[in-house]
C-alpha cells in the first residue's frame, strides 16, 4: 500500500492519478474527510483508492497497518498564507509531521513530505536547498515558518527514516487546483478572468526594482512535481531537502501572455494594487537552485512555462476538465 496524505488536495490528487497510471491502485488516501467539500471530492473522480482514512485517526491506523505500507507521501498541510493563527500551523504542519516522522523511524518506512519555497522568505539568502540554510532563513508568513521549522527539526534528528525527502515546492500550477479559490495559481485566475471579461488584472509592483507584472516566480507544472515524487519513490537514495522548480524564474506578465495565447485571445492586461494584507510579505523573485536534484539522478526536462500553460489551458480548463 502507498499512503498519500492531503489526498483530496491539489498536488496529492495529481500524484494519485499518476500512481494509478503506473499501476499502483492500493492507495490509502488520508485527508480531513469529515469536512471534505464537494469541490475537493471532485479530485477523486476517476481515481482508484483502496481506502480513505481520516487525518485524525491516521496515526493509529498506521500503527496497526504499518507492515502493509510500502511508501508514504505526506502532502497534507494547511497551506493558506492568509491564515494568522499560529496554533493551526503548529498542529497540522509541524506536530502532525513530527509524529508521522517518528512512526517512519520506528517502522522503517520511507517518506517524501512537502516543504515549501515559502521557507526562503524574501530570498535575500538565495534559493539553495543545502542543509546549512534552513536555520538562517526568515520566512515571511506562518505557513513558510511552519515548514521551515519542521525542516530544521528533521535535519537535527539523529534517528531518521532509511529514506526521506523534504520537497520545497515553488509556484505549482495545473489541474486539480480549482478548489483553492484565492490560493489557486495565477494561470487558473487568468483563465477565469479572460473567459469572463476578455482581460486580466495583475498586481502592481510596490518594489522599485520590478515593473508592474515584472514580479518573477519559478512556475512549475504539477505534472513535473508528481514526476519528481515518483522518481524519489523509485530511487530511495540520497535523502534530504530538495527544491522542486524549473530553475528558471519567469514574470507574471509572461505567464498571463502564455494564457492568452493558449486561449487564442487578444492580450489585454491591466494592473491593480497588491492587497494590503499580503503586500509587506510579498515575494518579488523566486528561482529554484536545482543542482541537488540533478545530482541525485533526476534528468527529465521540466515543462517550459509556455508548454505547461498550454497543456493546462487547452487540455483541462478549456475542456472544463479540471481533473487530472
C-alpha positions as CSV (number, residue, x, y, z in Angstrom):
1,X,0.0,0.0,0.0
2,X,1.1,3.6,-0.7
3,X,-0.1,6.3,1.7
4,X,-0.9,9.7,0.3
5,X,-1.9,12.4,2.8
6,X,-3.7,15.6,1.8
7,X,-5.2,13.2,-0.8
8,X,-8.1,15.4,-1.9
9,X,-5.8,18.4,-2.4
10,X,-4.1,19.8,-5.5
11,X,-0.7,18.1,-5.7
12,X,-1.6,14.9,-3.8
13,X,-4.6,14.1,-6.1
14,X,-2.5,14.6,-9.1
15,X,0.0,12.2,-7.6
16,X,-2.7,9.6,-7.1
17,X,-3.7,9.9,-10.8
18,X,-0.1,9.3,-11.8
19,X,0.3,6.3,-9.4
20,X,-2.9,4.8,-10.9
21,X,-1.4,5.3,-14.4
22,X,1.6,3.4,-13.3
23,X,-0.5,0.5,-11.9
24,X,-0.4,1.4,-8.2
25,X,-4.0,1.1,-7.0
26,X,-3.6,0.1,-3.4
27,X,-3.7,3.8,-2.4
28,X,-4.5,4.8,1.2
29,X,-6.0,8.3,0.9
30,X,-5.6,10.4,4.1
31,X,-7.4,13.7,4.5
32,X,-10.0,15.6,6.6
33,X,-12.9,13.6,5.2
34,X,-15.3,14.8,7.9
35,X,-15.1,18.3,6.5
36,X,-14.4,17.4,2.8
37,X,-16.0,19.9,0.4
38,X,-17.8,18.8,-2.8
39,X,-15.2,20.7,-4.7
40,X,-12.3,18.7,-3.2
41,X,-14.4,15.5,-3.6
42,X,-14.2,16.0,-7.3
43,X,-10.4,15.5,-7.2
44,X,-11.1,11.8,-6.6
45,X,-13.0,11.5,-9.9
46,X,-11.6,8.6,-12.0
47,X,-9.1,7.6,-9.4
48,X,-8.7,4.1,-7.8
49,X,-8.3,4.3,-4.0
50,X,-8.2,1.3,-1.7
51,X,-9.3,3.1,1.5
52,X,-10.0,6.5,2.9
53,X,-8.5,7.3,6.4
54,X,-9.4,10.5,8.2
55,X,-6.3,12.5,9.3
56,X,-7.5,12.5,12.9
57,X,-7.2,8.7,13.1
58,X,-4.4,8.1,10.7
59,X,-1.5,7.8,13.2
60,X,-3.4,5.0,14.9
61,X,-4.3,3.4,11.6
62,X,-0.6,3.4,10.6
63,X,0.4,1.8,13.9
64,X,-2.0,-1.0,13.1
65,X,-1.2,-1.4,9.4
66,X,2.5,-0.4,9.1
67,X,3.6,-3.8,7.9
68,X,1.4,-3.4,4.8
69,X,2.7,0.1,3.9
70,X,5.4,0.4,1.3
71,X,5.8,4.2,1.0
72,X,4.4,7.4,2.4
73,X,3.8,10.7,0.5
74,X,3.0,13.4,3.1
75,X,1.5,16.3,1.1
76,X,-1.2,17.1,3.7
77,X,-0.9,20.6,5.3
78,X,-2.5,23.9,5.9
79,X,-1.1,26.0,3.0
80,X,-3.1,29.2,3.4
81,X,-0.7,32.1,3.6
82,X,-3.6,34.3,4.7
83,X,-4.2,32.5,8.0
84,X,-2.7,34.2,11.0
85,X,-3.4,31.6,13.8
86,X,0.0,30.0,14.6
87,X,-1.8,27.2,16.5
88,X,-3.3,25.9,13.2
89,X,0.1,25.6,11.6
90,X,1.7,24.1,14.8
91,X,-0.9,21.4,14.8
92,X,-1.3,20.5,11.1
93,X,2.1,21.3,9.7
94,X,4.6,20.8,12.5
95,X,3.4,18.5,15.3
96,X,1.5,16.2,12.9
97,X,4.5,15.7,10.7
98,X,6.8,15.1,13.7
99,X,4.5,12.3,14.8
100,X,4.5,10.8,11.3
101,X,8.3,11.1,11.0
102,X,8.7,9.2,14.4
103,X,6.5,6.4,13.1
104,X,8.5,6.2,9.9
105,X,11.6,5.8,12.0
106,X,10.1,3.2,14.2
107,X,8.7,1.2,11.4
108,X,11.5,2.0,8.9
109,X,9.1,3.4,6.3
110,X,10.4,5.7,3.5
111,X,8.7,9.2,3.3
112,X,8.5,12.1,1.0
113,X,7.0,15.2,2.6
114,X,6.0,18.6,1.4
115,X,8.1,21.5,2.4
116,X,7.8,24.8,0.5
117,X,9.7,27.6,-1.3
118,X,7.9,29.9,1.2
119,X,10.7,28.8,3.6
120,X,13.1,31.1,1.7
121,X,11.3,34.3,2.7
122,X,12.2,37.3,0.5
123,X,15.1,35.3,-1.0
124,X,17.9,37.5,0.4
125,X,20.0,34.4,1.0
126,X,19.1,32.9,-2.3
127,X,17.2,29.6,-3.0
128,X,19.7,26.9,-2.1
129,X,18.5,23.6,-0.7
130,X,21.8,23.0,1.1
131,X,21.1,21.7,4.6
132,X,23.0,24.6,6.2
133,X,20.4,27.0,5.1
134,X,17.1,26.3,7.0
135,X,18.4,27.8,10.3
136,X,19.4,31.0,8.5
137,X,16.1,31.5,6.7
138,X,13.4,34.1,7.6
139,X,10.0,33.0,6.1
140,X,7.5,35.9,5.5
141,X,4.4,34.1,6.8
142,X,3.3,31.5,9.3
143,X,2.9,28.8,6.6
144,X,6.5,29.2,5.5
145,X,7.7,29.4,9.1
146,X,5.9,26.1,10.0
147,X,7.5,24.3,7.0
148,X,11.0,25.7,7.8
149,X,10.6,24.8,11.5
150,X,10.0,21.2,10.5
151,X,12.9,21.1,8.1
152,X,15.1,22.3,10.9
153,X,13.7,19.7,13.3
154,X,14.1,16.9,10.8
155,X,17.7,17.8,10.0
156,X,18.6,17.8,13.7
157,X,17.3,14.3,14.3
158,X,19.8,11.5,15.0
159,X,17.2,8.9,14.1
160,X,15.8,9.3,10.6
161,X,13.8,7.0,8.2
162,X,16.1,5.0,6.0
163,X,14.9,7.2,3.1
164,X,13.3,10.7,3.4
165,X,13.0,13.7,1.3
166,X,11.5,17.1,2.0
167,X,10.4,18.8,-1.2
168,X,10.5,22.6,-1.4
169,X,7.7,23.2,-3.9
170,X,8.0,26.5,-5.8
171,X,4.9,28.0,-7.6
172,X,3.0,25.0,-8.7
173,X,0.1,25.3,-11.2
174,X,-2.1,22.8,-13.1
175,X,-5.2,20.7,-13.0
176,X,-6.9,19.8,-9.6
177,X,-6.4,23.2,-8.1
178,X,-9.8,24.7,-8.9
179,X,-10.9,24.3,-5.2
180,X,-8.1,26.5,-3.9
181,X,-10.1,29.7,-4.6
182,X,-7.9,32.7,-3.8
183,X,-4.8,30.5,-3.3
184,X,-5.1,29.0,-6.8
185,X,-2.4,29.7,-9.3
186,X,-2.4,32.9,-11.5
187,X,-3.0,30.7,-14.5
188,X,-6.3,29.5,-13.1
189,X,-7.3,33.0,-12.2
190,X,-6.2,34.4,-15.6
191,X,-8.2,31.8,-17.4
192,X,-11.4,32.6,-15.5
193,X,-10.9,36.4,-15.8
194,X,-10.1,36.2,-19.5
195,X,-13.1,33.9,-20.1
196,X,-15.4,36.3,-18.3
197,X,-14.0,39.7,-19.2
198,X,-11.6,39.2,-22.1
199,X,-8.9,40.8,-19.8
200,X,-6.6,40.1,-16.9
201,X,-5.7,42.2,-13.9
202,X,-2.3,41.6,-12.3
203,X,-0.9,43.1,-9.1
204,X,1.1,46.3,-9.4
205,X,4.7,46.3,-8.2
206,X,5.4,48.1,-5.0
207,X,9.1,47.5,-5.3
208,X,11.1,50.0,-7.5
209,X,13.3,47.2,-8.8
210,X,10.4,45.5,-10.6
211,X,7.9,46.9,-13.1
212,X,4.2,46.1,-12.9
213,X,3.8,42.5,-14.0
214,X,7.6,42.0,-13.8
215,X,7.4,40.2,-10.4
216,X,9.1,36.8,-11.0
217,X,8.4,33.3,-9.9
218,X,9.7,29.8,-10.6
219,X,6.4,28.4,-12.0
220,X,6.4,24.6,-12.1
221,X,3.8,22.4,-13.7
222,X,2.1,20.0,-11.3
223,X,2.9,17.0,-13.6
224,X,6.6,17.7,-13.2
225,X,6.2,17.9,-9.4
226,X,4.5,14.5,-9.5
227,X,7.3,13.0,-11.7
228,X,9.9,14.1,-9.1
229,X,7.9,12.4,-6.3
230,X,7.7,9.2,-8.4
231,X,11.4,9.3,-9.1
232,X,12.2,9.6,-5.4
233,X,9.9,6.7,-4.5
234,X,11.7,4.6,-7.1
235,X,15.3,5.6,-6.3
236,X,15.1,5.8,-2.4
237,X,18.6,7.1,-2.3
238,X,20.2,10.4,-1.3
239,X,17.9,11.5,1.5
240,X,17.5,15.3,2.2
241,X,15.8,18.5,1.2
242,X,15.2,19.2,-2.5
243,X,14.0,22.2,-4.4
244,X,11.2,21.4,-6.9
245,X,11.0,24.1,-9.5
246,X,12.2,24.6,-13.1
247,X,15.3,26.6,-12.1
248,X,14.2,29.5,-14.3
249,X,12.2,32.4,-13.0
250,X,9.6,34.0,-15.3
251,X,7.4,37.1,-14.9
252,X,3.7,37.1,-14.1
253,X,3.2,39.0,-17.3
254,X,4.8,36.2,-19.3
255,X,2.6,33.7,-17.6
256,X,-0.6,35.7,-18.5
257,X,0.6,36.2,-22.0
258,X,1.0,32.5,-22.4
259,X,-2.5,32.0,-21.1
260,X,-4.0,34.5,-23.6
261,X,-2.1,32.7,-26.4
262,X,-3.2,29.2,-25.3
263,X,-6.9,30.5,-25.2
264,X,-6.5,32.1,-28.7
265,X,-7.4,35.5,-27.2
266,X,-6.0,39.0,-27.8
267,X,-3.8,40.1,-24.9
268,X,-5.3,42.7,-22.5
269,X,-3.6,43.2,-19.2
270,X,-4.1,45.9,-16.5
271,X,-2.7,46.4,-13.0
272,X,-4.3,46.8,-9.6
273,X,-2.7,47.4,-6.1
274,X,-1.5,44.3,-4.2
275,X,-3.9,43.6,-1.3
276,X,-2.5,45.2,1.9
277,X,-2.8,42.0,3.9
278,X,-0.1,40.4,1.8
279,X,1.8,43.4,0.5
280,X,4.5,43.5,3.1
281,X,5.1,39.7,2.9
282,X,5.2,39.5,-0.9
283,X,8.0,37.7,-2.7
284,X,9.2,39.5,-5.8
285,X,11.6,36.9,-7.1
286,X,11.9,33.1,-6.6
287,X,14.1,30.7,-8.6
288,X,15.0,27.2,-7.5
289,X,18.6,26.1,-7.4
290,X,18.2,22.6,-8.9
291,X,21.7,21.2,-8.8
292,X,21.0,18.8,-5.9
293,X,18.0,17.0,-7.6
294,X,20.0,16.7,-10.8
295,X,23.0,15.2,-8.9
296,X,20.6,12.7,-7.3
297,X,19.9,11.4,-10.8
298,X,16.8,13.3,-11.9
299,X,17.3,14.4,-15.5
300,X,13.8,14.6,-17.0
301,X,13.2,18.0,-18.6
302,X,10.7,20.2,-16.9
303,X,7.8,21.8,-18.9
304,X,8.6,25.3,-20.1
305,X,6.1,27.9,-18.9
306,X,4.6,28.0,-22.3
307,X,4.3,24.2,-22.6
308,X,2.8,23.8,-19.1
309,X,0.3,26.6,-19.5
310,X,-0.8,25.4,-23.0
311,X,-1.4,21.8,-21.7
312,X,-3.3,23.1,-18.6
313,X,-5.4,25.5,-20.5
314,X,-6.2,23.5,-23.7
315,X,-6.5,20.0,-22.3
316,X,-8.1,20.8,-19.0
317,X,-9.6,24.3,-18.4
318,X,-11.0,24.8,-21.9
319,X,-12.5,21.4,-21.9
320,X,-14.0,22.0,-18.4
321,X,-12.0,19.0,-17.3
322,X,-10.2,20.4,-14.3
323,X,-9.3,16.9,-13.1
324,X,-6.0,15.1,-13.8
